[in-house]
Every structure is written in structure tokens, then in C-alpha cells.
Amino acid sequence: MTPELTYLAYYGGLVLLTILVQVLAALQQVGLPALAGNREGLVLTGMALRLERATANSLFALALIAPPVILLHLTKATTDVVGQIMLVFLLARVVYVLLYALGIAWVRTIVWLVGFGCTAVLYAMVLGF
């Protein structure tokens, strides 16, 4: 497997882990009956809420990063640079989730921009820019 596909798989694992941690934080905050119910009116706060938002953002990021990585792989247009971009993306997303969970806002935004920039660069590569 190419490095970029490996990093994409690791990122999928990070998203799964983020979901699990978010559910555990929500479970601790509101209890199993509330989570097992229909969740209408369920209000999370603090870290559980921040992790819920980080999870949603991570899922969007996964949906955006996967197409260019797969397209570059399928067209055999991958280079060492693509692997390096994916590594930077993966590291940025790990840091992003941690910063979001801890409520560190401004640095989190900068780290988000790094990951988003990696995604944009990969799309530019797919489109031949």
C-alpha cells in the first residue's frame, strides 16, 4: 500500500477513535439511558460537546480528503510529495482533535487551516495545477 493510502487508513482509524471517545464522554455526562434513547432534547456540554463537533468536522474532512488521494492513486499520479502532504494532514488532524477536545480555540483554527490546505493542494494536484 502506498504511503498516502496508509495515512488515509490511519486517518479513518483516528475518526473511529474520535467517535468512540466522544460517545464515552457523552456517556459519562448524560448516562446510558439518555444515549440509548431518541436523544431529543439531549444537550451535551463541555468536552463531550466539543468532541461531538470535532467528530462531525473529522467526518467532513474524511469525505473531502479521500477522493483526491484515491484519484491520485488510481491514476498513478502519486509522488513522495503526496505521501508527505498526507502525513502533514494526518498530524494536523490529530492535533486538531486534541486541541478541540481541550477547548484551545485559536491554535485549533490554525491547525485546521493546515489540514484544509493539504486537502486543497491534493485537489490542485488532481486537477493538474
GROMACS elastic network, one bead per residue, 0.5 to 0.9 nm:
[ bonds ]
;  ai    aj funct       b0    kb
    1     4     6  0.83111   500
    1     5     6  0.63711   500
    1     6     6  0.64038   500
    2     5     6  0.53776   500
    2     6     6  0.62171   500
    2     7     6  0.87385   500
    2    73     6  0.80863   500
    2    78     6  0.86069   500
    2    83     6  0.78445   500
    3     7     6  0.61239   500
    3     8     6  0.85083   500
    3    80     6  0.83129   500
    3    82     6  0.83679   500
    3    83     6  0.52217   500
    3    84     6  0.83018   500
    3    86     6  0.81293   500
    3    87     6  0.84011   500
    4     7     6  0.50987   500
    4     8     6  0.60924   500
    4     9     6  0.86024   500
    4    69     6  0.67281   500
    4    70     6  0.88539   500
    4    73     6  0.82853   500
    4    78     6  0.82322   500
    4    80     6  0.88441   500
    4    82     6  0.64244   500
    4    84     6  0.78008   500
    4    85     6  0.81654   500
    4    86     6  0.56552   500
    4    87     6  0.75513   500
    5     9     6  0.61386   500
    5    10     6  0.85596   500
    5    66     6  0.89398   500
    5    69     6  0.70186   500
    5    70     6  0.75793   500
    5    73     6  0.79366   500
    5    83     6  0.82455   500
    5    86     6  0.86035   500
    6     9     6  0.50816   500
    6    10     6  0.62322   500
    6    11     6  0.86119   500
    6    83     6  0.88968   500
    7    11     6  0.60824   500
    7    12     6  0.85850   500
    7    83     6  0.77654   500
    7    86     6  0.61380   500
    7    87     6  0.62862   500
    7    89     6  0.87000   500
    7    90     6  0.66341   500
    8    12     6  0.62842   500
    8    13     6  0.86880   500
    8    62     6  0.83049   500
    8    65     6  0.80203   500
    8    66     6  0.70135   500
    8    69     6  0.77650   500
    8    86     6  0.72780   500
    8    87     6  0.89050   500
    8    90     6  0.77763   500
    9    13     6  0.63296   500
    9    14     6  0.86832   500
   10    14     6  0.62173   500
   10    15     6  0.87145   500
   10    90     6  0.77045   500
   11    15     6  0.62588   500
   11    16     6  0.86346   500
   11    62     6  0.75508   500
   11    89     6  0.88645   500
   11    90     6  0.60591   500
   11    93     6  0.80120   500
   11    94     6  0.84743   500
   12    15     6  0.51061   500
   12    16     6  0.63536   500
   12    17     6  0.86835   500
   12    59     6  0.88664   500
   12    62     6  0.71500   500
   13    16     6  0.50311   500
   13    17     6  0.61357   500
   13    18     6  0.85253   500
   14    18     6  0.60189   500
   14    19     6  0.85681   500
   14    58     6  0.87001   500
   14    90     6  0.87938   500
   14    93     6  0.85356   500
   14    94     6  0.73782   500
   15    18     6  0.50004   500
   15    19     6  0.62115   500
   15    20     6  0.86558   500
   15    55     6  0.68605   500
   15    58     6  0.61741   500
   15    59     6  0.68521   500
   15    62     6  0.80499   500
   16    19     6  0.51306   500
   16    20     6  0.62876   500
   16    21     6  0.87335   500
   16    55     6  0.88339   500
   17    20     6  0.50400   500
   17    21     6  0.61566   500
   17    22     6  0.84829   500
   18    21     6  0.51659   500
   18    22     6  0.60196   500
   18    23     6  0.85750   500
   18    51     6  0.73366   500
   18    52     6  0.86976   500
   18    54     6  0.78131   500
   18    55     6  0.60326   500
   18    58     6  0.83277   500
   18    97     6  0.76671   500
   19    22     6  0.50874   500
   19    23     6  0.61773   500
   19    24     6  0.86323   500
   19    51     6  0.80372   500
   19    52     6  0.78050   500
   19    54     6  0.89963   500
   19    55     6  0.59800   500
   19    56     6  0.89873   500
   20    23     6  0.51938   500
   20    24     6  0.62296   500
   20    25     6  0.86395   500
   21    24     6  0.50628   500
   21    25     6  0.61076   500
   21    26     6  0.85722   500
   21    48     6  0.87267   500
   21    51     6  0.76917   500
   22    25     6  0.50864   500
   22    26     6  0.61340   500
   22    27     6  0.84530   500
   22    47     6  0.83300   500
   22    48     6  0.58991   500
   22    49     6  0.81491   500
   22    50     6  0.85310   500
   22    51     6  0.51701   500
   22    52     6  0.59160   500
   22    54     6  0.87826   500
   22    55     6  0.74787   500
   23    26     6  0.50484   500
   23    27     6  0.59256   500
   23    28     6  0.85437   500
   23    35     6  0.85061   500
   23    48     6  0.78287   500
   23    51     6  0.86873   500
   23    52     6  0.82539   500
   24    28     6  0.61605   500
   24    29     6  0.85818   500
   24    48     6  0.83425   500
   25    28     6  0.51932   500
   25    29     6  0.62750   500
   25    30     6  0.88065   500
   25    47     6  0.71605   500
   25    48     6  0.50462   500
   25    49     6  0.87436   500
   25    51     6  0.80392   500
   26    30     6  0.60024   500
   26    31     6  0.73350   500
   26    32     6  0.88020   500
   26    35     6  0.76718   500
   26    44     6  0.68712   500
   26    45     6  0.87645   500
   26    47     6  0.85678   500
   26    48     6  0.51609   500
   26    49     6  0.78591   500
   26    51     6  0.89324   500
   26    52     6  0.86365   500
   27    30     6  0.55303   500
   27    32     6  0.56983   500
   27    33     6  0.89346   500
   27    34     6  0.82154   500
   27    35     6  0.67304   500
   27    48     6  0.87563   500
   28    31     6  0.57284   500
   28    32     6  0.82233   500
   28    48     6  0.87846   500
   29    44     6  0.75072   500
   29    45     6  0.82971   500
   29    48     6  0.74173   500
   30    33     6  0.80551   500
   30    34     6  0.60836   500
   30    35     6  0.72467   500
   30    42     6  0.83001   500
   30    43     6  0.86019   500
   30    44     6  0.77121   500
   31    34     6  0.57665   500
   31    35     6  0.65936   500
   31    36     6  0.88006   500
   32    35     6  0.50868   500
   32    36     6  0.58478   500
   32    37     6  0.83502   500
   33    36     6  0.51221   500
   33    37     6  0.59966   500
   34    37     6  0.51671   500
   34    38     6  0.77056   500
   34    39     6  0.63644   500
   34    42     6  0.73060   500
   35    38     6  0.75129   500
   35    39     6  0.62779   500
   35    42     6  0.83112   500
   36    39     6  0.76153   500
   37    40     6  0.81230   500
   38    41     6  0.88706   500
   38    42     6  0.87083   500
   39    42     6  0.50440   500
   39    43     6  0.85645   500
   40    43     6  0.87432   500
   43    49     6  0.82631   500
   44    47     6  0.84978   500
   44    48     6  0.60113   500
   44    49     6  0.50656   500
   44    50     6  0.88074   500
   44    52     6  0.85928   500
   45    48     6  0.58911   500
   45    50     6  0.75992   500
   46    49     6  0.54795   500
   46    50     6  0.62896   500
   46    51     6  0.86503   500
   46   101     6  0.86046   500
   46   103     6  0.84267   500
   47    51     6  0.58940   500
   47    52     6  0.83863   500
   47   100     6  0.84497   500
   47   101     6  0.55626   500
   47   102     6  0.69503   500
   47   103     6  0.76121   500
   48    51     6  0.51527   500
   48    52     6  0.61608   500
   48    53     6  0.87539   500
   48   101     6  0.79567   500
   49    53     6  0.63298   500
   49    54     6  0.85972   500
   49   101     6  0.86254   500
   50    53     6  0.51164   500
   50    54     6  0.60953   500
   50    55     6  0.85264   500
   50   100     6  0.61491   500
   50   101     6  0.54883   500
   50   102     6  0.81009   500
   50   103     6  0.72317   500
   51    55     6  0.59437   500
   51    56     6  0.85371   500
   51    97     6  0.76044   500
   51    98     6  0.89924   500
   51   100     6  0.69966   500
   51   101     6  0.54343   500
   52    55     6  0.51068   500
   52    56     6  0.63464   500
   52    57     6  0.86930   500
   53    56     6  0.51279   500
   53    57     6  0.61626   500
   53    58     6  0.84827   500
   53   100     6  0.83184   500
   54    57     6  0.50559   500
   54    58     6  0.59552   500
   54    59     6  0.86008   500
   54    96     6  0.80934   500
   54    97     6  0.59038   500
   54    98     6  0.89816   500
   54   100     6  0.63669   500
   54   101     6  0.74178   500
   55    59     6  0.62167   500
   55    60     6  0.87175   500
   55    97     6  0.80573   500
   56    59     6  0.52197   500
   56    60     6  0.64436   500
   56    61     6  0.87118   500
   57    60     6  0.51499   500
   57    61     6  0.61769   500
   57    62     6  0.86397   500
   58    62     6  0.61090   500
   58    63     6  0.86158   500
   58    93     6  0.77536   500
   58    97     6  0.80757   500
   59    62     6  0.50327   500
   59    63     6  0.62447   500
   59    64     6  0.86613   500
   60    63     6  0.50852   500
   60    64     6  0.62563   500
   60    65     6  0.86765   500
   61    64     6  0.50559   500
   61    65     6  0.59906   500
   61    66     6  0.84765   500
   61    93     6  0.88217   500
   61   115     6  0.85047   500
   61   116     6  0.79740   500
   61   119     6  0.84007   500
   62    65     6  0.52411   500
   62    66     6  0.59621   500
   63    66     6  0.58322   500
   63    67     6  0.74067   500
   64    67     6  0.64891   500
   64    68     6  0.79288   500
   64   119     6  0.71565   500
   65    68     6  0.61711   500
   65    69     6  0.65586   500
   65    70     6  0.88572   500
   65    86     6  0.88939   500
   65   116     6  0.89256   500
   65   118     6  0.86303   500
   65   119     6  0.56682   500
   65   120     6  0.88033   500
   65   122     6  0.80273   500
   65   123     6  0.85859   500
   66    69     6  0.53190   500
   66    70     6  0.60433   500
   66    71     6  0.84772   500
   67    70     6  0.52228   500
   67    71     6  0.59249   500
   67    72     6  0.84475   500
   67   123     6  0.84733   500
   68    72     6  0.58893   500
   68    73     6  0.83473   500
   68   119     6  0.79919   500
   68   122     6  0.58586   500
   68   123     6  0.56060   500
   68   124     6  0.89215   500
   68   125     6  0.81826   500
   68   126     6  0.62038   500
   69    72     6  0.52595   500
   69    73     6  0.61653   500
   69    74     6  0.86508   500
   69    78     6  0.84062   500
   69    82     6  0.80767   500
   69    86     6  0.84063   500
   69   122     6  0.71796   500
   69   123     6  0.86359   500
   69   126     6  0.86402   500
   70    73     6  0.50093   500
   70    74     6  0.60203   500
   70    75     6  0.85170   500
   71    74     6  0.50869   500
   71    75     6  0.60489   500
   71    76     6  0.83222   500
   71    77     6  0.82788   500
   71   126     6  0.70107   500
   72    75     6  0.53137   500
   72    76     6  0.59871   500
   72    78     6  0.54582   500
   72    82     6  0.84760   500
   72   122     6  0.83636   500
   72   125     6  0.80224   500
   72   126     6  0.62469   500
   73    76     6  0.50093   500
   73    77     6  0.62601   500
   73    78     6  0.58039   500
   74    77     6  0.76879   500
   74    78     6  0.88169   500
   75    78     6  0.79435   500
   76    79     6  0.86533   500
   77    82     6  0.89420   500
   77   125     6  0.86270   500
   77   126     6  0.81405   500
   78    81     6  0.77749   500
   78    82     6  0.58845   500
   78    83     6  0.77784   500
   79    82     6  0.53227   500
   79    83     6  0.68595   500
   79    84     6  0.88625   500
   80    83     6  0.52139   500
   80    84     6  0.62587   500
   80    85     6  0.86709   500
   81    85     6  0.60578   500
   81    86     6  0.85531   500
   82    85     6  0.50730   500
   82    86     6  0.62145   500
   82    87     6  0.86181   500
   82   122     6  0.72996   500
   82   125     6  0.88231   500
   83    86     6  0.51086   500
   83    87     6  0.61870   500
   83    88     6  0.87257   500
   84    88     6  0.62630   500
   84    89     6  0.85322   500
   85    88     6  0.51507   500
   85    89     6  0.61140   500
   85    90     6  0.86058   500
   85   118     6  0.59083   500
   85   119     6  0.84285   500
   85   121     6  0.82473   500
   85   122     6  0.78558   500
   86    90     6  0.60110   500
   86    91     6  0.85338   500
   86   115     6  0.89469   500
   86   118     6  0.72042   500
   86   119     6  0.84745   500
   86   122     6  0.87811   500
   87    90     6  0.50699   500
   87    91     6  0.61662   500
   87    92     6  0.84474   500
   88    91     6  0.52002   500
   88    92     6  0.59717   500
   88    93     6  0.85193   500
   88   114     6  0.79959   500
   88   115     6  0.72987   500
   88   118     6  0.74076   500
   89    92     6  0.50884   500
   89    93     6  0.61192   500
   89    94     6  0.86786   500
   89   114     6  0.71626   500
   89   116     6  0.79141   500
   89   117     6  0.84877   500
   89   118     6  0.58739   500
   89   119     6  0.76058   500
   90    93     6  0.51563   500
   90    94     6  0.62748   500
   90    95     6  0.87173   500
   90   115     6  0.76817   500
   91    94     6  0.51304   500
   91    95     6  0.62631   500
   91    96     6  0.84584   500
   91   115     6  0.84531   500
   92    95     6  0.51935   500
   92    96     6  0.59317   500
   92    97     6  0.87050   500
   92   111     6  0.57177   500
   92   112     6  0.69548   500
   92   113     6  0.88649   500
   92   114     6  0.65295   500
   92   115     6  0.55644   500
   93    97     6  0.61765   500
   93    98     6  0.85854   500
   93   111     6  0.75820   500
   93   112     6  0.71879   500
   93   114     6  0.88390   500
   93   115     6  0.64359   500
   94    97     6  0.54447   500
   94    98     6  0.64305   500
   94    99     6  0.87196   500
   95    98     6  0.51512   500
   95    99     6  0.60370   500
   95   100     6  0.84644   500
   95   108     6  0.78237   500
   95   111     6  0.71740   500
   95   112     6  0.89145   500
   96    99     6  0.51513   500
   96   100     6  0.59835   500
   96   101     6  0.84985   500
   96   107     6  0.85679   500
   96   108     6  0.54936   500
   96   109     6  0.79990   500
   96   110     6  0.89154   500
   96   111     6  0.59091   500
   96   112     6  0.62063   500
   96   115     6  0.87584   500
   97   100     6  0.50903   500
   97   101     6  0.60643   500
   97   102     6  0.85637   500
   97   108     6  0.82686   500
   98   101     6  0.51642   500
   98   102     6  0.62224   500
   98   103     6  0.86229   500
   98   104     6  0.87707   500
   98   108     6  0.86684   500
   99   102     6  0.50925   500
   99   103     6  0.60662   500
   99   104     6  0.51803   500
   99   105     6  0.73370   500
   99   107     6  0.75676   500
   99   108     6  0.55477   500
   99   111     6  0.89153   500
  100   103     6  0.50154   500
  100   104     6  0.60382   500
  100   105     6  0.69269   500
  100   108     6  0.63384   500
  101   104     6  0.78796   500
  102   105     6  0.87964   500
  103   108     6  0.84612   500
  104   107     6  0.63910   500
  104   108     6  0.60811   500
  104   109     6  0.89222   500
  105   108     6  0.51044   500
  105   109     6  0.63380   500
  105   110     6  0.89754   500
  106   109     6  0.51502   500
  106   110     6  0.65541   500
  106   111     6  0.88024   500
  107   110     6  0.51271   500
  107   111     6  0.62528   500
  107   112     6  0.85583   500
  108   111     6  0.51111   500
  108   112     6  0.60679   500
  108   113     6  0.86385   500
  109   113     6  0.62418   500
  109   114     6  0.87855   500
  110   113     6  0.50729   500
  110   114     6  0.65053   500
  110   115     6  0.89845   500
  111   114     6  0.50769   500
  111   115     6  0.65519   500
  111   116     6  0.86800   500
  112   115     6  0.52237   500
  112   116     6  0.60949   500
  112   117     6  0.84597   500
  113   117     6  0.58575   500
  113   118     6  0.85114   500
  114   117     6  0.50583   500
  114   118     6  0.63233   500
  114   119     6  0.87861   500
  115   118     6  0.51179   500
  115   119     6  0.64218   500
  115   120     6  0.87792   500
  116   119     6  0.50451   500
  116   120     6  0.62382   500
  116   121     6  0.86700   500
  117   121     6  0.61251   500
  117   122     6  0.86316   500
  118   121     6  0.51455   500
  118   122     6  0.63097   500
  118   123     6  0.87756   500
  119   122     6  0.52298   500
  119   123     6  0.63932   500
  119   124     6  0.87261   500
  120   123     6  0.51459   500
  120   124     6  0.62112   500
  120   125     6  0.86811   500
  121   125     6  0.62186   500
  121   126     6  0.87193   500
  121   129     6  0.88288   500
  122   126     6  0.62827   500
  122   127     6  0.86754   500
  123   126     6  0.50365   500
  123   127     6  0.62356   500
  123   128     6  0.86119   500
  123   129     6  0.87129   500
  124   127     6  0.50876   500
  124   128     6  0.61444   500
  124   129     6  0.50874   500
  125   128     6  0.50271   500
  125   129     6  0.55748   500
  126   129     6  0.76776   500
